[in-house]
Amino acid sequence: MRTTRRVFLTGAASASAVAGGLAPGVIRSACAQGAGSTVRIGMVLPVTGPGADAGRYALAGAKIALETVNKAGGVLGKPLEIVTEDDQTTNPGAVFAFSKLASQGDLVGFLGSIRSTQNHAMAPDILKTGKPVCFGGTDPVLTQLGNPWLFRFRPNDTFSARVIAEHGVNGLGKKKWAIIHSTDAFGTSGAKALTESLAKGGATVALDQGYTNQSQDFTPVVLAIRQSGADVIGSYFTFENDIGIFARQLRQLGVTAPWVGSPSITNVTALKLAGPSLYGTYGVADYAEESGDAARAYGKAYRAAMKIAPDNQSSWTFDAVTVLAKAINAAGKTDPQAVREAILAVRGHEGAEGTYNFDKNGDGLHGYNVVRNDKGNIVFDRRIDFYQG
């Protein structure tokens, strides 16, 4: 196995380099020359495989944060730099990419994956490396592993499940559910959390149906939904291409039940692949452009760089780079334990995804936005937060 591409980013690199894709090579600014002239962090992201589009968006969000941080004076008086490695959209690829980055002793922190299953795969090496890793996977278990170096920059699925259930039961008035989910760590934990939330809300689960990632035919799943008599669908999809296939087959086979999905149902790639098949669906979204001033400001910067609407593939990396830089500056040094403590001390930080208040487990966000697909446009409905202070 080999890492196919590596990119170095500094704040003075052009936005067009990101918008054009993850071209191999080095992107540096003049101020980044010379040993020790920058503070460097590593980033694991998909450059190849089915997640390549997501990787491009994730890198764009990180790049915008990098420019923001460096224009404000950088980190400890030096420019911030990001070094990336391709995870090839696989668990073994993620482990190999992280090990490549971790072998570079001058990296002071890392960005992990948006895929929970890949973060689980990397977790033993993250613990061994002993430096902060900011990640976007939403499996609640990840911050319950006793690994002090994991920091989540999206809300976990105990919150998404509560919001999906609340909107479907109380907002839509539906009580008989079909839960569709991937059989990986993300999907199974999300389905479990949703089942528990629905039970508390007095709803029943008529169907709990798992599927294998990268499935090419969801006909048996759709037929099972029809036969179950469910009047609403709740879903946890890991990959956007699976959503595209499922959504089209769902509508082709005449299933018109309301659908409330996990955040992947709102991602740009899913919208592009599914088209009208997702019209009228609902989702919980950690990022919603109209949810607040910080979200709107990020959306404006992202649209200027990428010429498309932003989504949570990029917003969490923007927040992760921003908060990591803030924590290093607050610590006044790059010592891993000092940076860890500074991240845990973050309170009231207004990010693109929401207000960050880190708890002792390393979870920074504690709620979700409810959004609706209005003929391909993601429309903000409301924010539901569970942070207790």
N, C-alpha and C positions, 0 to 999 in steps of 0.2 A: 504494500500500500504506500502511496506517496501523496504528499500535499501538492496539489497542482499549481496553486497560485498564492503568492504573498504580496501584500500591499502595505506600504508605509504611508501614514497620513500625518500631516501637520496642518496647523490652522491656516497656513497661507496657500495650501493646495487649492486648485480651482474647483468650483462646484461642478463644472462640466465633466471632470474626470470621474466623479461619482455618478452623475446622471447617465453617462455613457456606458456604465457597467464596470465590472471588476477587472479591468485590464491588468495583466501581469506587469510587474515592474515596481519602481520606487517613485513615490511622490513626496518630495521634500521641499522645504523652504530654505532659503539661505541661512536663516537663523538657526536651523537645526543641524548645522555641520559641526563635527567635532565631538569627541567622546565626552559624555557627561553634560552636553549642552542642552539636553531635553529631559523631561520626565516621561517615561514610556509605560504604556499599558498595552496588554494583549487582548485580542478579540477573536473568538472562534465564531465562524459564520459559514453558511453554505455558499460556495461559489459555483459548485457543480451539483448535479442531481436535481430531484424535483423541487428542492427548496431554493434554487438559485435566484428566482425572482425575489423571494423573501430576503435573501442575503443582500441583494442590491439595495433594497429598501432599508434594511437594518444598517448597512454601512452609510447610507445617506443621512439617517438620523444621527449617527455617531459623528459624522463629518460636520454637520451643522452645529452640534454641541462643541466640537473641537474648535471651530472658528469663533464661537461665542466666548469660550474659555480663554483662548489665546488673545483675543482682542481686549479682554478684561485684565490682561497681565499674566496669564498662564498659571502655572502651578509652582509654588515656591520660587517665583521669580523667573521661571524657565518656561519655554514653550512646551505644551503637552503634545505627545506623539502617540499614535496607535499603530501597532503591528498586528496584522491579521494572518490567520491560517484557515484554509478551507477544510470544513468538516465533511464535505461530500454528501451531506444530508443523511448520514448514517451514524449509528452509535460507535462502531469501530473508528470511523473517520473522525468523530468528535474527540474520542480518547487520544488518537494519534495527534490531532491538531493541538489539543491542549498540552500534551507532553512536549511537543515541539516548542510551544511558547514558554512553558514552565522551565525548560532547560536554559532559557535566557535569563540569567540571574538579575539583570538590571530592570526587568519588568516589575512594577510595583503593585499591580492589580490587573484584573482581567474582566472581560465581558464574556459570559457563557452563552448558552443557547436559549432560544424561545421555545424549544421542544423539551418537555419535561423528561422524556425518555432519554434524551442525550445528556441532560444534566445528571440524571441518575447514573449513567454510564461513566461520566467524568468524576463523580463525587469522591471516589476513593483517592484519585490523584489530586483532587482539589484539597482534600484533608491533608494529604502528605506534603503538598507544596506550601501550605500555610500562609496564603496571601488572599486578600479579599477578592471574591468573584461575584460580580453582579450578573443576574440571570433573569430570563423572562418566562420560564416554564411555570405553569400554574398548579401543578400537582401539590396539594397541601403537605404531603409527606416530606417534600424536599427540605423544608425548614424545620422539620421535626426529626431529622436524622442525627441530631447532636453534632452536626458539622458547623463549627463557629465561623466558617469563612464564606458561607452562602448568604447572599443578600438579594431578595426578590424585588424586582422593579415593575411588577404587574400584580394585581390582586390575585390571591389564590382562589381555588375553585370552591372552597366552602362559601365564599361570598358570591361567586357566579351562580352557584346552585340556589342559594337563597333568593337571588334576584330573578332568576329564570322562573322559579316556583311562584314567587310573589306576583310577577307580571302575568303569568299564565293563569293562575288560580283566581287572583283578585282583580287583575286588570282585564283579562279576557273572559273570566267566568268559566274556565274549563277545568274539569275534575278527573277525566279519564285519560291517562298519559301513555304515549309510546316513547320510550327513551332509547335513542340510537347513539351508539358510541364506539369508538375504536377500542381494540382490546389491549392497547399499550397502557403504560402507567397513567398517562394523562386521562385517557378515555374511561378506564375502569374506576379511577378515583373520582372523576367528575360524575359518573353515573351513580356511584354509591352516595355521594353527597346530595345529588338531586333527589334520589329516592328518599333519603332521610328528610329533606326539606319538604317534599310533597306530603309525606306522612304527617308531618307537623301541621300542614295546612289543610288536612282533611281530604286530600286527593288520593287517587289510587293509580297504580302502575299496571296497565293492561299488558304491556310488552316491554321487556328489557332485552334489547337485541344488540349484540356486539358484532363487529365486522373487522376484518384484517386490513391494516393500512395498505394503500395502493391497490385496492380492489378495482377490478374493471367492470364488474356487473353487480348492481345492487338490486336486481329484480327480486330475488328471494326476500330481501329485507323489506322492500316496498310491499310485496304481497303479504308478508307477516303483519305489517302495519294495517293493511286493509282488513285482514281477518280478525285483528284484535278488537276492532270497534273503537279504537282510541279516537278522541275528538281533539287532540292537540299533540304535537310532537316537541320533545325536548332533545337537544343533541349536543354531543361533544365530539367534534371532528378534529383530528390532528392536522391533516393535510388538506389544503384548499382544492387540489385536483379531485380528491374524493368527494368533497362537497359538490363540485361541478357535476360529476357523473350522477351522484345520488339525486340532486335537485332536479335534473332533467328527467331522469327515469321516474321520479316521484310524480311529476306533473304529467308525463306521458301515460302513466298508468292510472291517472284520474284521481289521485289523492290530493284533496284540497284543504285538508285540516290545517289550522294555524300552526306555525312553526316558530319556536323560540330557541335560538341556538347560542352556543358558547361563542367567544369573540371571533373565532375563525370565520364565522358566517358573514362577518362585516368586512373582511380583508379585501383589498383591491384585487388580488388574484382570484379569489372566489367569485367576486362580482363579475369579473371579466369572463370567467369560464362558465358560470351558470346563467348569466344574462337574465332574461325575463322569468326564468324558473324560480328566482329568489325574490321577485317582486312581492311586496306585501308581507314578507317575513319580518320577524323581530330578532334582535340579538342583544346580548349584553356586551358592552364594549368598554374596555378600560380607557380607550381614547375616543373622544367625540369632540369634533372641532368646535362646536358651539357650547361646550360644557363650562367654559370659563375663559378668563382673559389669557392665561398662560397657554391654554390649548389653542386659542385663536392666533396668538402670536407665533406659536410653533407652526401652525398650519400655513400661515402666510410665508414663513421662511422656507418651508418644505416645498410649497407650490412654486415658489420662485426658483428653487434649485432643480426640482424634478419634473415640473409641469404636469403633475397629477395630484390627486387628493391624497393626503397622508392617512395612514392607519397605524394600528398598534405594532406592526412589524418594525416601524421606525421610531415611534414615539418613545418606547421604553429604552431604546439605546441612547436617544437624546438625553433622557432623564438620568440614565445610569452614568454616562460620561460626566454630565453636569454635577451630579451629587458626589461622585467619586473625586472629582477635582476639588469640590467644595470641602470634602472631608479631609483630603490631604493638606489643603491650606489651613484648615482649622487645627489639624494635628501639629502642623508646623514641621513635619518630617514625614518620611516615607516608611517609617517602621511599621510593619504589618499590624501589630497589636494596637498601636496608636491610631492607625487609620480605621481599623475595625471599630474601636470605641467611638471614634468621631462619626462614623456612619450611623451607629446605633443611637447617637445623641441627636440626630437630625429630627427636628420637629417643625411643622408648619412650612415646609419647603413647597412652594407652588411650582409644580412641574407640568409638563404637557399632559400627563396621564391623571393628574389629580394632586391632592395635598399629601405630601410624604410625612408620615409620623412612624418611625421605625419602632417595632416592638422588640422584645428580647430574643425572639426567634429569627429576626432578620427580615420580617415582612414590613414593607414600607407603605403599602396601600391597603385600604380596608373597605372598598366599595366598588360599585360598577355603575355605568350609565346604561339606560335602556334606550335603544335606537330602533328605527324602523326603516326598511328598504322601500323608499318611495320611487318606484320606476328607475331603480339603479342608483339613486342618491340616498346616502345614509343620513337620516334626519334625527337629530337629538330629541329625546322625549323628556327624560328626567334623570337625576343622579340619586342613587340610593347608597348612603354611607353607613358603616357600622362602627366607626372608630369611637371608642369610649373615653379617650384621653388618659 
